[in-house]
Amino acid sequence: MAMKREVLRIGGYRQEYFISHTQELSEMADAVIDLDQYAVDAAFSATQAVH
């Protein structure tokens, strides 16, 4: 994470979006966009698609 922050500083960037599946890295982030509320159960969706 320190290297990512240094790249942002040197490049003059304000922010970076990255995807992490690691809780430890997520906890180091300045902000988190949590998409769990948008998750769809694929099995449920498949049964609903057939009418």
Distance bins in CASP14 RR format, pairs under 12 A and 6 or more apart:
PFRMAT RR
TARGET T0000
AUTHOR 0000-0000-0000
RMODE 2
METHOD distances of the structure
MODEL  1
1 7 0 0 0 0 0 1 0 0 0 0 0
1 8 0 0 0 0 0 1 0 0 0 0 0
1 16 0 0 0 0 0 1 0 0 0 0 0
1 18 0 0 0 0 1 0 0 0 0 0 0
1 20 0 0 0 0 1 0 0 0 0 0 0
1 22 0 0 0 0 0 1 0 0 0 0 0
1 24 0 0 0 0 1 0 0 0 0 0 0
1 25 1 0 0 1 0 0 0 0 0 0 0
1 26 0 0 0 0 0 1 0 0 0 0 0
1 27 0 0 0 0 1 0 0 0 0 0 0
1 28 1 0 1 0 0 0 0 0 0 0 0
1 29 1 0 0 1 0 0 0 0 0 0 0
1 30 0 0 0 0 1 0 0 0 0 0 0
2 8 0 0 0 0 0 1 0 0 0 0 0
2 9 0 0 0 0 0 1 0 0 0 0 0
2 25 0 0 0 0 0 1 0 0 0 0 0
2 28 0 0 0 0 1 0 0 0 0 0 0
3 9 0 0 0 0 0 1 0 0 0 0 0
3 10 0 0 0 0 0 1 0 0 0 0 0
3 16 0 0 0 0 0 1 0 0 0 0 0
3 18 0 0 0 0 0 1 0 0 0 0 0
3 28 0 0 0 0 0 1 0 0 0 0 0
4 10 0 0 0 0 0 1 0 0 0 0 0
4 11 0 0 0 0 0 1 0 0 0 0 0
4 13 0 0 0 0 0 1 0 0 0 0 0
4 15 0 0 0 0 0 1 0 0 0 0 0
4 16 1 0 0 1 0 0 0 0 0 0 0
4 17 0 0 0 0 0 1 0 0 0 0 0
4 18 1 0 0 1 0 0 0 0 0 0 0
4 20 0 0 0 0 0 1 0 0 0 0 0
4 25 0 0 0 0 1 0 0 0 0 0 0
4 28 0 0 0 0 1 0 0 0 0 0 0
4 29 0 0 0 0 1 0 0 0 0 0 0
4 30 0 0 0 0 0 1 0 0 0 0 0
5 11 0 0 0 0 0 1 0 0 0 0 0
5 12 0 0 0 0 0 1 0 0 0 0 0
5 13 0 0 0 0 0 1 0 0 0 0 0
5 14 0 0 0 0 0 1 0 0 0 0 0
5 15 0 0 0 0 0 1 0 0 0 0 0
5 16 0 0 0 0 1 0 0 0 0 0 0
5 18 0 0 0 0 0 1 0 0 0 0 0
5 28 0 0 0 0 1 0 0 0 0 0 0
5 29 0 0 0 0 0 1 0 0 0 0 0
5 30 0 0 0 0 1 0 0 0 0 0 0
6 12 0 0 0 0 0 1 0 0 0 0 0
6 13 0 0 0 0 0 1 0 0 0 0 0
6 16 0 0 0 0 0 1 0 0 0 0 0
7 13 1 0 0 1 0 0 0 0 0 0 0
7 15 0 0 0 0 0 1 0 0 0 0 0
7 16 1 0 0 1 0 0 0 0 0 0 0
7 18 0 0 0 0 0 1 0 0 0 0 0
8 14 1 0 0 1 0 0 0 0 0 0 0
8 15 1 0 0 1 0 0 0 0 0 0 0
8 16 1 0 1 0 0 0 0 0 0 0 0
8 17 0 0 0 0 0 1 0 0 0 0 0
8 18 0 0 0 0 0 1 0 0 0 0 0
8 30 0 0 0 0 0 1 0 0 0 0 0
9 15 0 0 0 0 0 1 0 0 0 0 0
9 16 0 0 0 0 0 1 0 0 0 0 0
14 30 0 0 0 0 0 1 0 0 0 0 0
15 29 0 0 0 0 0 1 0 0 0 0 0
15 30 1 0 0 1 0 0 0 0 0 0 0
15 31 0 0 0 0 1 0 0 0 0 0 0
15 33 0 0 0 0 0 1 0 0 0 0 0
16 29 0 0 0 0 1 0 0 0 0 0 0
16 30 0 0 0 0 1 0 0 0 0 0 0
16 31 0 0 0 0 0 1 0 0 0 0 0
17 29 0 0 0 0 0 1 0 0 0 0 0
17 30 0 0 0 0 0 1 0 0 0 0 0
17 31 0 0 0 0 1 0 0 0 0 0 0
17 32 0 0 0 0 0 1 0 0 0 0 0
17 33 0 0 0 0 1 0 0 0 0 0 0
18 25 0 0 0 0 1 0 0 0 0 0 0
18 26 0 0 0 0 1 0 0 0 0 0 0
18 28 0 0 0 0 0 1 0 0 0 0 0
18 29 0 0 0 0 1 0 0 0 0 0 0
18 30 0 0 0 0 0 1 0 0 0 0 0
18 31 0 0 0 0 0 1 0 0 0 0 0
18 32 0 0 0 0 0 1 0 0 0 0 0
18 33 0 0 0 0 0 1 0 0 0 0 0
19 25 0 0 0 0 1 0 0 0 0 0 0
19 26 0 0 0 0 1 0 0 0 0 0 0
19 29 0 0 0 0 0 1 0 0 0 0 0
19 32 0 0 0 0 0 1 0 0 0 0 0
19 33 0 0 0 0 1 0 0 0 0 0 0
19 35 0 0 0 0 1 0 0 0 0 0 0
20 26 1 0 1 0 0 0 0 0 0 0 0
20 27 0 0 0 0 1 0 0 0 0 0 0
20 28 0 0 0 0 1 0 0 0 0 0 0
20 29 1 0 0 1 0 0 0 0 0 0 0
20 32 0 0 0 0 1 0 0 0 0 0 0
20 33 0 0 0 0 0 1 0 0 0 0 0
20 34 0 0 0 0 0 1 0 0 0 0 0
22 28 0 0 0 0 1 0 0 0 0 0 0
22 29 0 0 0 0 0 1 0 0 0 0 0
23 29 0 0 0 0 0 1 0 0 0 0 0
23 32 0 0 0 0 0 1 0 0 0 0 0
25 32 0 0 0 0 0 1 0 0 0 0 0
26 32 1 0 1 0 0 0 0 0 0 0 0
26 33 0 0 0 0 0 1 0 0 0 0 0
26 34 0 0 0 0 1 0 0 0 0 0 0
26 36 0 0 0 0 0 1 0 0 0 0 0
39 45 0 0 0 0 0 1 0 0 0 0 0
40 46 0 0 0 0 0 1 0 0 0 0 0
40 48 0 0 0 0 1 0 0 0 0 0 0
40 49 0 0 0 0 0 1 0 0 0 0 0
41 47 0 0 0 0 1 0 0 0 0 0 0
41 48 0 0 0 0 1 0 0 0 0 0 0
42 48 0 0 0 0 0 1 0 0 0 0 0
42 49 0 0 0 0 0 1 0 0 0 0 0
43 49 0 0 0 0 0 1 0 0 0 0 0
44 50 0 0 0 0 0 1 0 0 0 0 0
END
